[in-house]
Amino acid sequence: MPEKQDSACILAIESSCDDTAIAIIKDSKILANVVSSQSIHKKYGGVIPELAGRAHLQYIVPVFNEAMELSKISKSEINAIAYTQGPGLIGSLIVGAQFAKGLSMGLNIPTITVNHLQAHVSALFLAEKKPDFPLLCLLVSGGHTQIILVKSVSDMEIIGSTIDDAAGEAFDKTAKMLNLPYPGGPLIDQMAETGNPKVFAFPISKLPDYQYSFSGLKTSCLYFLKRNIKENPQFIEENINDIAASMRFTIVKTLLQTFERAVIQYKIKDIGIAGGVSANKLLRKEFENLAKKHGINAHIPALEYCTDNAAMIAIAGHYKYLANDFASLNEKPFAR
């Protein structure tokens, strides 16, 4: 568990995709956590990178002003600026990076670069009860599915990942096939609550080591729907909750059966989930059940820290600040 250190006030910026977010942390406590989501992408059924970058330019100053007001601190109290360096959409990342560097130069304070995925894992340390090391974390988002062995806040090793699509993408693509609006993942979760997960059976992939695959599941769902719609044009409308529940069950089962093997192999006592899909109700429930089954500790982030947010950038920046791990103003954002 990270030891208590001297205080530091960090302003953090997250702009990796379509959420403009700024948070302020002091003494490892979040003073403000503001997120502005971009609704413009809904009519396109997905994020349009160029529109996302433009929207960040529009939102970042108002979000900054709101965060400062909520935190009740002055600019002179800020010790460093942390920002997402990547991975993400390059245009969106540039907006956050340049804003951070501008603040840094204006306030004469250092910058801290943060890896977006490591920040999702670091969100687990925002809780009052923090994990002990080593920690095994299941990181599940729209773009990534990874099993990470966390040896410390600065030492994380990826021991398993998807060989094709991410679990979050499987949720979103399922939603699109069911004619649900973007973002569809949360809607699948909502509809699944009143559906029967045993009505329809979908394949659960079993790969060696700790690898995942979700492309086959998406294809299976596509052909399943085409076949049934051909026989009954109203098939989706009549069975949408059961389809959602069956797909959710399959994705969660796929995630946890592989993760459980890693838990057993590494003899881990603390496990955590992170990323946008960690907000999924069934995944959170079954993750706790998995921990109880093995007599270990489960760490699940608060819902506000699951999807993209700047609080996770702030806590990651906090630990890098304590380690004197600062960045040059020449640092460049990266997409992958």
PyMOL commands that set and color helices and strands:
alter all, ss='L'
color gray80, all
select helices_A, chain A and resi 39-44+49-71+75-77+90-107+116-126+167-177+185-192+215-231+235-266+276-279+281-294+303-305+311-322
alter helices_A, ss='H'
color red, helices_A
select strands_A, chain A and resi 9-14+19-26+29-37+80-86+111-115+135-140+145-152+155-161+270-274+297-299
alter strands_A, ss='S'
color yellow, strands_A
deselect
rebuild
show_as cartoon
